[in-house]
Amino acid sequence: MGTVTLGVSIAVPEPYGSLLQERRASFGDPAAYGIPTHVTLVPPTEAAAADLPAIEAHLSRVATAVRPFPMRLSGTGTFRPLSPVVFVQVVEGASACSWLQKRIRDESGPLVRELQFPYHPHVTVAHDIAEEAMDRAYEELAEYEAAWTCGSFALYEQGTDRVWRKINEFPFGAGGGAPAVPAQGGFSLDEPSLRP
C-alpha cells in the first residue's frame, strides 16, 4: 500500500478560514490554496497507508477526552530569522492545542514524532516568500482578530499535487454530541475546558 503524508490540525472556520487563505495568496505565497487555513497539531508526517485505521482509532480516542474550548486569534508574529514564517497568533486556546498535540504524538500511539522546533500553535499566513512580502503580511494583519469555539480536529493527507485534503474529522466529547464544525460569533459553552 505504500506510505502517505499525514497532518493533524484544527481548521480555522468560515468566514475566517477563507479570508486568511485569500490574504496568504495576496502576499504571493504559492502554497496558499493547497493548504486549508489551520492550527497544526501534528506537522507533515510519513506513515504506512496500512496504519490509517489505527491512526484514526487513536485520534478518535484522543478527541473523546476533550471538551470544546474557546479559540482566539489576535495580531501577528514571526519565526524569522529561524524559519521564514509569518503567522497570526493564537492568544486563547494555545494551552489546549499544546495538550492535544502531546496526546496525539504520545509514545503509546501510532503518530509518535519528534518536532524540529518547540510546539507553538499559530496560523501561518506567509511562508518562504520574499522578505518584503513577509513584512507586508506581518504589518497588514497586525490588527487581525477572530474567535470561535473549537469542537474538533481533523486528519489530512497531502496528495501528489501537494494539496492537503481532509480524510476525517474527530469531534470532541464521548457522546459525539460536540459540533463537528467549530461554532462562530458569540456561541460559547459554560466553562469550556479540557477534561483531566
Backbone as a chain_set.jsonl record, in Angstrom:
{"seq": "MGTVTLGVSIAVPEPYGSLLQERRASFGDPAAYGIPTHVTLVPPTEAAAADLPAIEAHLSRVATAVRPFPMRLSGTGTFRPLSPVVFVQVVEGASACSWLQKRIRDESGPLVRELQFPYHPHVTVAHDIAEEAMDRAYEELAEYEAAWTCGSFALYEQGTDRVWRKINEFPFGAGGGAPAVPAQGGFSLDEPSLRP", "coords": {"N": [[0.82, -1.211, 0.0], [2.089, 1.179, 0.449], [3.32, 4.483, 1.45], [1.93, 7.366, 3.131], [1.509, 10.925, 3.415], [0.697, 12.57, 6.234], [-1.191, 14.912, 8.257], [-2.29, 16.549, 11.235], [-4.745, 18.753, 12.289], [-6.392, 21.755, 13.522], [-9.071, 23.162, 12.003], [-9.473, 26.48, 10.808], [-12.444, 28.084, 11.071], [-15.113, 29.163, 8.777], [-16.166, 32.592, 8.553], [-13.488, 33.074, 8.613], [-11.414, 31.321, 7.796], [-11.358, 31.245, 4.904], [-10.895, 33.953, 4.387], [-8.322, 34.398, 5.5], [-6.896, 32.621, 3.919], [-7.167, 33.79, 1.397], [-5.824, 36.18, 1.9], [-3.253, 35.166, 2.387], [-2.647, 34.187, -0.152], [-2.636, 36.623, -1.492], [-0.298, 37.749, -0.646], [1.51, 36.485, -2.135], [2.125, 33.839, -1.647], [2.678, 30.733, -2.886], [1.658, 28.338, -1.923], [-0.774, 28.797, -0.79], [-3.467, 28.076, -1.662], [-3.408, 25.355, -1.519], [-3.374, 24.519, 1.031], [-5.53, 24.191, 3.604], [-6.683, 26.719, 5.854], [-5.366, 26.679, 9.079], [-4.585, 25.473, 12.443], [-1.804, 23.829, 13.32], [-1.541, 20.565, 14.709], [-0.169, 18.156, 14.477], [2.623, 18.113, 12.496], [3.455, 17.676, 8.925], [3.768, 14.249, 8.375], [5.201, 11.165, 7.656], [3.619, 8.053, 7.065], [2.716, 4.582, 7.129], [0.383, 3.5, 4.779], [-1.21, 1.363, 5.471], [-1.457, 1.695, 8.178], [-3.441, 3.526, 8.649], [-6.146, 2.897, 9.691], [-5.526, 2.348, 12.428], [-4.4, 4.765, 13.177], [-6.576, 6.517, 12.869], [-8.31, 5.44, 14.789], [-6.861, 5.963, 17.105], [-6.824, 8.815, 17.047], [-9.54, 9.298, 17.354], [-9.935, 8.344, 19.962], [-8.377, 10.205, 21.416], [-9.793, 12.572, 20.85], [-12.273, 12.123, 22.105], [-11.681, 12.605, 24.733], [-11.775, 15.28, 25.212], [-13.268, 18.469, 25.736], [-15.187, 20.953, 23.915], [-13.459, 24.047, 23.316], [-12.591, 27.548, 23.789], [-11.212, 29.438, 21.112], [-9.009, 31.955, 20.1], [-7.737, 34.303, 17.856], [-5.25, 36.777, 17.392], [-3.561, 39.486, 16.111], [-0.15, 39.508, 14.758], [2.812, 37.443, 14.34], [6.2, 36.229, 14.044], [8.523, 33.72, 12.947], [10.937, 34.334, 11.979], [14.432, 35.107, 12.322], [14.812, 32.381, 12.306], [13.035, 30.616, 11.024], [11.344, 30.971, 7.917], [8.621, 32.296, 8.333], [5.515, 33.956, 8.721], [2.89, 34.586, 10.937], [-0.51, 34.431, 12.254], [-1.328, 35.052, 15.556], [-2.205, 32.672, 18.112], [-4.034, 33.459, 20.737], [-5.787, 32.639, 22.645], [-6.634, 29.448, 23.72], [-4.297, 28.199, 23.181], [-2.997, 26.606, 25.135], [-4.698, 24.419, 25.252], [-4.394, 23.421, 22.646], [-1.71, 22.687, 22.799], [-1.845, 20.662, 24.736], [-3.418, 18.803, 23.318], [-1.77, 18.18, 21.052], [0.366, 16.913, 22.296], [-0.876, 14.596, 23.334], [-1.701, 13.375, 20.97], [0.732, 12.786, 19.737], [1.777, 10.972, 21.472], [3.879, 8.432, 22.903], [2.629, 5.958, 23.129], [0.934, 5.782, 21.016], [0.178, 5.633, 17.391], [1.259, 7.822, 16.052], [3.772, 8.834, 16.774], [6.225, 11.284, 16.978], [9.085, 13.298, 16.609], [9.593, 16.762, 17.103], [10.786, 19.412, 15.027], [11.084, 21.992, 15.956], [10.255, 23.627, 19.105], [6.83, 23.185, 20.132], [4.458, 25.52, 18.992], [1.507, 26.909, 18.809], [-0.132, 28.328, 15.982], [-1.3, 30.305, 13.147], [-0.332, 30.047, 9.986], [0.403, 32.617, 7.676], [2.112, 33.44, 5.76], [4.789, 31.975, 4.061], [8.1, 31.256, 3.429], [8.545, 33.188, 1.359], [9.288, 36.237, -0.515], [11.149, 38.634, 1.399], [10.062, 41.242, 1.584], [7.365, 40.773, 1.06], [6.784, 39.145, 3.216], [7.11, 40.983, 5.275], [4.993, 42.679, 4.635], [2.77, 41.007, 5.077], [3.032, 40.653, 7.836], [2.615, 43.274, 8.747], [0.099, 44.059, 7.623], [-1.764, 42.329, 8.728], [-1.64, 42.828, 11.38], [-3.601, 43.851, 13.066], [-5.503, 41.915, 13.058], [-8.279, 39.926, 14.123], [-10.015, 37.119, 15.435], [-12.462, 34.789, 16.608], [-13.721, 31.731, 17.977], [-15.513, 28.731, 18.943], [-13.793, 25.844, 19.427], [-14.49, 22.676, 18.306], [-13.529, 20.303, 17.324], [-10.916, 18.337, 15.698], [-8.969, 17.519, 12.748], [-7.875, 14.96, 10.433], [-5.566, 15.078, 7.846], [-4.484, 14.434, 4.467], [-1.707, 14.743, 2.332], [-1.735, 15.169, -1.092], [-0.264, 13.924, -4.207], [-0.202, 16.145, -5.727], [0.511, 18.101, -3.989], [-1.524, 19.219, -2.513], [-3.462, 19.541, 0.416], [-5.866, 17.417, 1.791], [-8.859, 16.786, 3.61], [-9.275, 13.846, 5.487], [-10.709, 12.765, 7.611], [-12.797, 13.873, 10.279], [-12.701, 14.635, 13.763], [-14.827, 14.884, 16.233], [-15.079, 16.517, 19.432], [-15.61, 15.094, 22.689], [-17.278, 12.412, 24.417], [-19.832, 11.448, 23.661], [-20.12, 12.181, 21.06], [-21.6, 14.396, 20.642], [-20.64, 16.911, 20.353], [-20.208, 19.893, 18.385], [-19.485, 19.344, 14.952], [-18.341, 21.195, 13.329], [-16.51, 24.011, 14.195], [-18.227, 26.373, 16.176], [-19.393, 29.763, 15.633], [-19.176, 33.341, 16.222], [-20.163, 34.618, 19.075], [-21.193, 32.257, 20.182], [-20.894, 30.23, 22.957], [-19.73, 27.965, 25.44], [-20.613, 26.902, 28.74], [-18.033, 27.416, 30.905], [-15.939, 26.141, 29.163], [-13.551, 23.555, 28.953], [-10.608, 21.459, 29.152], [-10.87, 17.991, 29.834], [-9.744, 16.309, 32.812]], "CA": [[0.0, 0.0, 0.0], [2.957, 2.341, 0.412], [3.248, 5.473, 2.525], [1.14, 8.579, 2.94], [1.927, 12.068, 4.225], [-0.458, 12.973, 7.029], [-1.093, 16.005, 9.208], [-3.471, 16.706, 12.083], [-4.865, 20.18, 12.585], [-7.677, 22.383, 13.82], [-9.441, 24.058, 10.913], [-9.999, 27.806, 11.128], [-13.754, 28.036, 10.413], [-15.574, 30.306, 7.981], [-15.573, 33.151, 7.335], [-12.082, 33.398, 8.867], [-10.506, 30.468, 7.04], [-11.227, 31.713, 3.516], [-10.304, 35.288, 4.379], [-6.874, 34.277, 5.714], [-6.328, 31.952, 2.749], [-7.087, 34.827, 0.345], [-4.741, 37.102, 2.262], [-1.999, 34.447, 2.173], [-2.421, 34.198, -1.602], [-2.354, 38.001, -1.922], [1.098, 38.054, -0.321], [2.34, 35.785, -3.104], [2.508, 32.51, -1.176], [2.128, 29.787, -3.847], [1.028, 27.203, -1.241], [-1.989, 29.255, -0.116], [-4.697, 27.356, -1.988], [-3.236, 23.921, -1.31], [-3.337, 24.261, 2.471], [-6.631, 24.82, 4.327], [-6.233, 27.542, 6.976], [-5.41, 25.769, 10.211], [-3.601, 25.441, 13.522], [-1.21, 22.492, 13.276], [-1.331, 19.75, 15.901], [0.926, 17.276, 14.065], [3.097, 18.566, 11.185], [3.532, 16.61, 7.92], [4.368, 13.041, 8.925], [5.083, 9.966, 6.806], [3.071, 6.877, 7.744], [2.312, 3.495, 6.241], [-1.043, 3.578, 4.464], [-1.87, 0.287, 6.211], [-1.643, 2.128, 9.564], [-4.513, 4.528, 8.749], [-7.203, 2.554, 10.662], [-5.021, 2.505, 13.8], [-4.226, 6.204, 13.399], [-7.904, 7.108, 13.061], [-8.825, 4.983, 16.086], [-6.113, 6.73, 18.112], [-7.314, 10.196, 17.035], [-10.886, 9.278, 17.917], [-9.791, 8.222, 21.426], [-7.904, 11.491, 21.945], [-10.87, 13.567, 20.721], [-13.342, 11.898, 23.08], [-11.234, 13.049, 26.057], [-11.694, 16.745, 25.187], [-14.48, 19.266, 25.567], [-14.934, 22.144, 23.1], [-12.77, 25.12, 24.036], [-12.519, 28.788, 23.017], [-10.004, 29.78, 20.355], [-8.991, 33.363, 19.661], [-6.557, 34.763, 17.132], [-5.075, 38.227, 17.506], [-2.274, 40.046, 15.73], [0.809, 38.695, 14.016], [4.114, 37.1, 14.887], [7.063, 35.628, 13.035], [9.601, 32.853, 13.404], [12.186, 34.793, 11.367], [15.162, 34.545, 11.18], [14.971, 30.935, 12.46], [12.222, 29.967, 9.997], [10.713, 32.04, 7.138], [7.172, 32.193, 8.543], [4.729, 34.986, 9.414], [1.668, 33.924, 11.377], [-1.467, 35.078, 13.151], [-1.113, 34.449, 16.876], [-3.274, 32.062, 18.901], [-3.906, 34.086, 22.055], [-6.617, 31.857, 23.562], [-6.735, 28.088, 23.214], [-2.951, 27.667, 22.933], [-2.673, 25.519, 26.068], [-5.487, 23.26, 24.826], [-3.71, 22.897, 21.454], [-0.488, 22.039, 23.26], [-2.273, 19.416, 25.382], [-3.861, 17.89, 22.263], [-0.675, 17.678, 20.22], [1.141, 15.961, 23.094], [-1.628, 13.335, 23.4], [-1.716, 12.766, 19.639], [2.079, 12.28, 19.44], [2.216, 10.152, 22.605], [4.644, 7.222, 22.57], [1.76, 4.78, 23.098], [0.098, 5.813, 19.818], [0.81, 5.403, 16.089], [1.756, 9.062, 15.442], [4.938, 9.317, 17.514], [7.038, 12.102, 16.095], [9.877, 14.362, 17.205], [9.377, 18.042, 16.438], [12.005, 20.139, 14.665], [11.097, 23.169, 16.832], [9.253, 23.517, 20.176], [5.471, 23.419, 19.64], [3.95, 26.88, 19.159], [0.324, 26.988, 17.948], [-0.222, 29.554, 15.182], [-1.921, 30.171, 11.825], [0.612, 30.587, 9.004], [-0.168, 33.467, 6.629], [3.158, 33.617, 4.752], [5.867, 31.013, 4.303], [9.174, 31.121, 2.457], [8.374, 34.095, 0.225], [10.183, 37.394, -0.445], [11.142, 39.348, 2.685], [9.137, 42.382, 1.514], [6.009, 40.23, 1.176], [6.644, 38.695, 4.606], [6.913, 42.206, 6.056], [3.637, 43.171, 4.346], [1.843, 40.126, 5.798], [3.174, 40.965, 9.253], [2.025, 44.595, 9.018], [-1.302, 44.187, 7.216], [-2.634, 41.525, 9.584], [-1.288, 43.131, 12.771], [-4.822, 44.135, 13.831], [-6.467, 40.852, 12.788], [-8.912, 39.28, 15.273], [-11.047, 36.118, 15.155], [-12.734, 33.931, 17.771], [-14.738, 30.713, 17.785], [-15.393, 27.605, 19.856], [-13.221, 24.705, 18.73], [-15.197, 21.462, 18.68], [-12.989, 19.12, 16.662], [-9.717, 18.462, 14.869], [-9.116, 16.666, 11.572], [-6.73, 14.292, 9.826], [-5.413, 15.469, 6.446], [-3.463, 13.756, 3.672], [-1.174, 15.554, 1.237], [-1.724, 14.443, -2.35], [0.915, 14.087, -5.057], [-0.28, 17.518, -6.255], [0.893, 18.964, -2.861], [-2.731, 19.76, -1.892], [-3.893, 18.836, 1.623], [-7.297, 17.111, 1.787], [-9.329, 16.19, 4.858], [-9.668, 12.434, 5.443], [-11.713, 12.516, 8.64], [-12.891, 14.862, 11.357], [-12.872, 13.978, 15.052], [-15.494, 15.787, 17.175], [-14.736, 16.365, 20.835], [-16.633, 14.598, 23.6], [-17.532, 10.971, 24.321], [-21.091, 11.11, 23.007], [-20.176, 12.653, 19.68], [-22.571, 15.469, 20.551], [-19.969, 18.198, 20.128], [-20.375, 20.312, 16.998], [-18.425, 18.886, 14.06], [-17.707, 22.395, 12.805], [-16.455, 24.991, 15.275], [-19.251, 27.404, 16.126], [-18.859, 31.109, 15.46], [-19.881, 34.523, 16.681], [-20.958, 34.707, 20.278], [-21.509, 30.953, 20.753], [-19.935, 29.818, 23.977], [-20.174, 26.939, 26.366], [-20.302, 27.24, 30.125], [-16.735, 26.952, 31.38], [-15.311, 25.103, 28.345], [-12.219, 23.208, 29.43], [-10.19, 20.089, 28.901], [-11.123, 17.069, 30.936], [-8.468, 15.883, 33.403]], "C": [[0.853, 1.259, 0.0], [2.792, 3.265, 1.595], [2.38, 6.657, 2.126], [1.747, 9.674, 3.802], [0.688, 12.618, 4.903], [-0.143, 14.193, 7.878], [-2.368, 16.052, 10.018], [-3.559, 18.173, 12.461], [-6.286, 20.557, 12.972], [-7.96, 23.355, 12.693], [-9.878, 25.408, 11.47], [-11.321, 27.919, 10.362], [-14.044, 29.271, 9.56], [-16.25, 31.317, 8.897], [-14.061, 33.376, 7.434], [-11.121, 32.607, 7.98], [-10.271, 30.953, 5.624], [-10.559, 33.076, 3.445], [-8.787, 35.2, 4.543], [-6.19, 33.56, 4.548], [-6.16, 32.946, 1.597], [-5.952, 35.803, 0.644], [-3.383, 36.448, 2.017], [-1.647, 34.428, 0.681], [-2.025, 35.589, -2.075], [-0.922, 38.422, -1.604], [2.065, 37.312, -1.241], [2.799, 34.407, -2.658], [1.878, 31.462, -2.096], [1.419, 28.594, -3.205], [-0.358, 27.54, -0.694], [-3.214, 28.397, -0.397], [-4.579, 25.842, -1.834], [-3.274, 23.512, 0.149], [-4.538, 24.94, 3.127], [-6.083, 25.595, 5.541], [-6.434, 26.764, 8.276], [-4.417, 26.137, 11.299], [-3.08, 24.011, 13.565], [-1.168, 21.845, 14.661], [-0.199, 18.75, 15.657], [1.357, 17.716, 12.667], [3.19, 17.403, 10.192], [4.378, 15.435, 8.404], [4.134, 11.874, 7.975], [4.553, 8.806, 7.646], [2.75, 5.815, 6.701], [0.809, 3.607, 6.011], [-1.825, 2.521, 5.239], [-2.148, 0.666, 7.668], [-2.803, 3.108, 9.741], [-5.635, 4.134, 9.717], [-6.751, 2.736, 12.114], [-4.847, 3.979, 14.141], [-5.571, 6.865, 13.663], [-8.524, 6.684, 14.392], [-8.155, 5.752, 17.222], [-6.639, 8.163, 18.199], [-8.714, 10.29, 17.624], [-10.833, 9.184, 19.44], [-9.334, 9.545, 22.044], [-9.045, 12.504, 21.944], [-11.962, 13.374, 21.765], [-12.977, 12.379, 24.477], [-11.227, 14.574, 26.194], [-13.086, 17.348, 25.079], [-14.163, 20.411, 24.613], [-14.313, 23.253, 23.944], [-12.691, 26.363, 23.162], [-11.162, 28.951, 22.343], [-10.121, 31.25, 19.972], [-7.651, 33.662, 19.012], [-6.468, 36.269, 17.277], [-3.66, 38.626, 17.114], [-1.352, 39.047, 15.056], [2.075, 38.427, 14.823], [4.95, 36.515, 13.765], [8.094, 34.721, 13.702], [10.931, 33.263, 12.768], [13.13, 35.288, 12.456], [15.313, 33.023, 11.244], [14.247, 30.164, 11.358], [11.446, 31.057, 9.258], [9.189, 31.968, 7.181], [6.654, 33.457, 9.225], [3.396, 34.332, 9.744], [0.755, 34.859, 12.142], [-1.379, 34.309, 14.465], [-2.38, 33.811, 17.45], [-3.107, 32.606, 20.313], [-4.831, 33.456, 23.092], [-6.808, 30.49, 22.931], [-5.379, 27.443, 22.987], [-2.619, 26.502, 23.863], [-3.453, 24.259, 25.717], [-4.857, 22.613, 23.59], [-2.458, 22.133, 21.857], [-0.801, 20.691, 23.908], [-2.639, 18.379, 24.327], [-2.689, 17.313, 21.483], [0.21, 16.695, 20.979], [0.452, 14.602, 23.143], [-1.596, 12.623, 22.044], [-0.36, 12.142, 19.312], [2.62, 11.349, 20.536], [2.88, 8.857, 22.144], [3.771, 5.978, 22.454], [0.926, 4.708, 21.819], [0.88, 5.636, 18.529], [1.377, 6.655, 15.421], [2.905, 9.679, 16.247], [5.807, 10.1, 16.544], [7.799, 13.142, 16.893], [9.619, 15.643, 16.421], [10.711, 18.733, 16.17], [12.2, 21.352, 15.571], [10.111, 22.932, 17.967], [7.865, 23.878, 19.637], [5.003, 24.828, 19.998], [2.727, 27.022, 18.251], [0.211, 28.345, 17.267], [-0.961, 29.256, 13.888], [-0.992, 30.839, 10.819], [-0.123, 31.414, 7.952], [0.862, 33.818, 5.555], [4.296, 32.674, 5.095], [6.84, 30.985, 3.134], [8.935, 31.919, 1.177], [9.308, 35.289, 0.42], [10.031, 38.129, 0.884], [10.15, 40.504, 2.693], [7.69, 41.912, 1.68], [5.754, 39.723, 2.59], [6.382, 39.897, 5.511], [5.493, 42.73, 5.886], [2.602, 42.32, 5.079], [1.843, 40.458, 7.289], [2.452, 42.269, 9.605], [0.524, 44.629, 8.74], [-2.258, 43.373, 8.088], [-2.387, 41.777, 11.073], [-2.51, 43.379, 13.652], [-5.857, 43.016, 13.697], [-6.971, 40.21, 14.08], [-9.926, 38.252, 14.769], [-11.24, 35.278, 16.406], [-13.838, 32.944, 17.425], [-14.566, 29.664, 18.874], [-14.924, 26.408, 19.04], [-13.898, 23.434, 19.224], [-14.657, 20.196, 18.049], [-11.591, 19.406, 16.125], [-9.867, 17.462, 13.73], [-7.78, 16.084, 11.131], [-6.722, 14.638, 8.342], [-4.337, 14.613, 5.787], [-3.023, 14.689, 2.554], [-1.101, 14.688, -0.013], [-0.434, 14.662, -3.118], [0.959, 15.472, -5.685], [0.06, 18.562, -5.19], [-0.31, 19.615, -2.162], [-3.121, 18.879, -0.705], [-5.41, 18.664, 1.597], [-7.685, 16.402, 3.08], [-9.764, 14.748, 4.619], [-10.825, 12.195, 6.401], [-11.658, 13.615, 9.685], [-13.248, 14.15, 12.65], [-13.496, 14.958, 16.044], [-15.096, 15.48, 18.613], [-15.917, 15.81, 21.618], [-17.011, 13.16, 23.342], [-18.784, 10.637, 23.533], [-21.161, 11.527, 21.554], [-21.137, 13.813, 19.52], [-21.95, 16.832, 20.323], [-20.133, 18.592, 18.672], [-19.187, 19.874, 16.146], [-17.672, 20.061, 13.448], [-17.672, 23.408, 13.937], [-17.517, 26.076, 15.099], [-18.609, 28.778, 16.047], [-19.707, 32.13, 16.178], [-20.714, 34.374, 17.927], [-21.341, 33.368, 20.888], [-20.461, 30.618, 21.799], [-20.559, 28.75, 24.85], [-19.842, 27.396, 27.776], [-18.984, 26.604, 30.504], [-16.108, 25.871, 30.488], [-13.883, 24.829, 28.833], [-11.876, 21.789, 29.031], [-10.568, 19.25, 30.094], [-9.788, 16.658, 31.53], [-7.973, 14.602, 32.764]], "O": [[0.377, 2.316, -0.415], [2.205, 2.897, 2.613], [2.134, 6.907, 0.946], [2.416, 9.395, 4.797], [-0.248, 13.072, 4.246], [1.017, 14.475, 8.181], [-3.423, 15.637, 9.538], [-2.576, 18.77, 12.9], [-7.236, 19.797, 12.78], [-7.177, 24.273, 12.451], [-10.571, 25.472, 12.486], [-11.323, 27.857, 9.133], [-13.33, 30.273, 9.611], [-16.844, 30.939, 9.907], [-13.427, 33.811, 6.473], [-10.139, 33.152, 7.475], [-9.127, 31.065, 5.182], [-9.752, 33.331, 2.551], [-8.046, 35.854, 3.809], [-5.04, 33.856, 4.225], [-5.14, 32.943, 0.908], [-5.212, 36.201, -0.255], [-2.466, 37.089, 1.502], [-0.492, 34.629, 0.305], [-1.178, 35.727, -2.956], [-0.393, 39.346, -2.222], [3.281, 37.483, -1.147], [3.75, 33.858, -3.216], [0.656, 31.31, -2.092], [0.654, 27.905, -3.879], [-1.048, 26.656, -0.186], [-3.931, 28.026, 0.533], [-5.567, 25.128, -2.007], [-3.215, 22.327, 0.478], [-4.564, 26.168, 3.201], [-5.122, 25.157, 6.174], [-7.522, 26.255, 8.545], [-3.54, 26.982, 11.117], [-3.845, 23.082, 13.821], [-0.811, 22.484, 15.65], [0.633, 18.526, 16.536], [0.545, 17.696, 11.743], [3.018, 16.25, 10.589], [5.537, 15.596, 8.788], [3.008, 11.628, 7.544], [4.977, 8.6, 8.783], [2.538, 6.126, 5.529], [0.049, 3.791, 6.962], [-2.971, 2.753, 5.622], [-2.978, 0.037, 8.323], [-3.118, 3.484, 10.869], [-6.05, 4.978, 10.512], [-7.519, 3.229, 12.941], [-5.116, 4.394, 15.268], [-5.695, 7.68, 14.577], [-9.19, 7.485, 15.048], [-8.813, 6.145, 18.186], [-6.875, 8.672, 19.295], [-9.036, 11.256, 18.316], [-11.593, 9.86, 20.133], [-9.852, 9.956, 23.082], [-9.241, 13.217, 22.928], [-12.521, 14.352, 22.26], [-13.857, 12.547, 25.322], [-10.725, 15.101, 27.187], [-13.966, 16.802, 24.413], [-13.005, 20.811, 24.498], [-14.604, 23.38, 25.134], [-12.718, 26.261, 21.935], [-10.117, 28.647, 22.918], [-11.185, 31.724, 19.575], [-6.588, 33.328, 19.535], [-7.486, 36.961, 17.284], [-2.685, 38.165, 17.707], [-1.719, 37.897, 14.814], [2.36, 39.08, 15.827], [4.455, 36.326, 12.653], [8.481, 34.925, 14.852], [11.948, 32.608, 12.996], [12.657, 35.85, 13.444], [15.884, 32.429, 10.329], [14.771, 29.187, 10.823], [10.936, 31.979, 9.895], [8.546, 31.623, 6.189], [7.257, 33.964, 10.171], [2.837, 33.606, 8.923], [1.165, 35.92, 12.612], [-1.359, 33.078, 14.481], [-3.481, 34.34, 17.295], [-2.152, 32.258, 21.008], [-4.682, 33.708, 24.287], [-7.108, 30.386, 21.741], [-5.308, 26.265, 22.638], [-2.023, 25.517, 23.429], [-2.937, 23.151, 25.863], [-4.794, 21.386, 23.5], [-2.177, 21.06, 21.322], [-0.111, 19.701, 23.663], [-2.23, 17.222, 24.417], [-2.614, 16.103, 21.273], [0.744, 15.755, 20.391], [1.108, 13.569, 23.009], [-1.477, 11.399, 21.988], [-0.302, 11.088, 18.68], [3.796, 10.986, 20.516], [2.496, 8.267, 21.134], [4.136, 5.036, 21.75], [0.281, 3.693, 21.559], [2.103, 5.503, 18.557], [1.925, 6.561, 14.323], [2.993, 10.9, 16.379], [6.09, 9.646, 15.436], [7.226, 13.8, 17.762], [9.447, 15.602, 15.203], [11.641, 18.652, 16.973], [13.328, 21.704, 15.916], [9.205, 22.113, 17.817], [7.733, 24.764, 18.793], [5.129, 25.273, 21.139], [2.881, 27.234, 17.048], [0.43, 29.383, 17.891], [-1.219, 28.097, 13.565], [-0.877, 32.064, 10.801], [-1.136, 30.981, 7.404], [0.515, 34.431, 4.545], [4.718, 32.574, 6.247], [6.455, 30.724, 1.994], [9.096, 31.41, 0.068], [10.039, 35.348, 1.409], [8.93, 38.235, 1.426], [9.469, 40.728, 3.694], [6.89, 42.562, 2.352], [4.645, 39.852, 3.108], [5.536, 39.838, 6.403], [4.862, 43.168, 6.848], [1.652, 42.861, 5.645], [0.789, 40.533, 7.921], [1.768, 42.356, 10.624], [-0.241, 45.171, 9.539], [-3.442, 43.699, 8.173], [-2.868, 41.028, 11.923], [-2.458, 43.142, 14.859], [-6.98, 43.162, 14.178], [-6.2, 39.977, 15.011], [-10.618, 38.496, 13.781], [-10.302, 35.075, 17.176], [-14.768, 33.264, 16.685], [-13.598, 29.698, 19.634], [-15.579, 26.006, 18.078], [-13.884, 23.144, 20.42], [-15.244, 19.126, 18.207], [-11.139, 20.551, 16.099], [-10.789, 16.646, 13.739], [-6.713, 16.63, 11.412], [-7.74, 14.509, 7.661], [-3.412, 14.133, 6.441], [-3.845, 15.342, 1.912], [-0.492, 13.619, -0.008], [0.394, 15.486, -2.732], [2.014, 15.929, -6.123], [-0.078, 19.761, -5.432], [-0.124, 20.478, -1.305], [-3.115, 17.651, -0.794], [-6.15, 19.629, 1.408], [-6.959, 15.545, 3.583], [-10.513, 14.456, 3.687], [-11.795, 11.517, 6.064], [-10.608, 14.206, 9.937], [-14.004, 13.179, 12.644], [-12.789, 15.774, 16.635], [-14.814, 14.335, 18.964], [-17.075, 16.026, 21.259], [-17.064, 12.722, 22.193], [-18.806, 9.644, 22.806], [-22.155, 11.259, 20.88], [-21.467, 14.19, 18.396], [-22.668, 17.812, 20.121], [-20.192, 17.721, 17.804], [-18.033, 20.01, 16.554], [-16.501, 19.936, 13.09], [-18.695, 23.648, 14.579], [-17.683, 26.626, 14.01], [-17.428, 28.941, 16.354], [-20.795, 31.837, 16.673], [-21.891, 34.028, 17.831], [-21.785, 33.344, 22.036], [-19.263, 30.719, 21.536], [-21.781, 28.661, 24.971], [-18.913, 28.175, 27.987], [-18.835, 25.384, 30.432], [-15.773, 24.794, 30.982], [-13.113, 25.755, 29.09], [-12.743, 21.015, 28.623], [-10.586, 19.729, 31.228], [-8.783, 16.656, 30.819], [-6.914, 14.096, 33.136]]}, "num_chains": 1, "name": "protein.A"}
